[in-house]
């Protein structure tokens, strides 16, 4: 079974530039998450999709971050414009969804390491 | 905000020794999960323990959960150099599907 795919793996940009990350979840996984992991910290949820609908984006800085999941499969996360403090690893994860199932094990991609100069 | 706090923040042991790391959290949960992250890589799910369970084993891993104290521990027995990684606890709060991660314990196993 193929895992969660992300690209690019690394990105270096200047502040105020734009950047986009792509994620392809495990086939059949209805739920997709984007996390931000700053060096030395645990991942922080940015946004959660259920199919192509947003379930939770309460911690997404909406003035500069946006995400979409068209057709309920692939997803893109965009930052425009980037700030120095956006330097982090951006992780995508997916999980299967079954009505009534309470447990939620997540499968993570390798992440995209963003450096903002 | 990060719900879980792990301690210690860093741990260095010799190969063959046991490693214990602890996690505390704040709210009621459905389950608590432990993940491993090797340097520069994504997270890998290790084990999940439900709120009505007290102990769970998987290979060399043993997890305990005390919901009255809102704490969990992960024990890795007979550690190997390949166990060197960061370990994170993550809680799935009651009524939510998203996970909230702690700040992690960095484990170094010396060969």
Interface residues (C-beta under 8 A of the other chain):
Chain A: X4 X31 X33 X35 X40 X41 X42 X43 X44 X45 X48 X55 X56 X91 X93 X95 X97 X102 X103 X104 X105 X106 X107 X108 X109 X110 X111 X113
Chain B: X2 X4 X30 X31 X33 X35 X40 X41 X42 X43 X44 X45 X48 X50 X88 X90 X92 X96 X97 X98 X99 X100 X101 X102 X103 X104
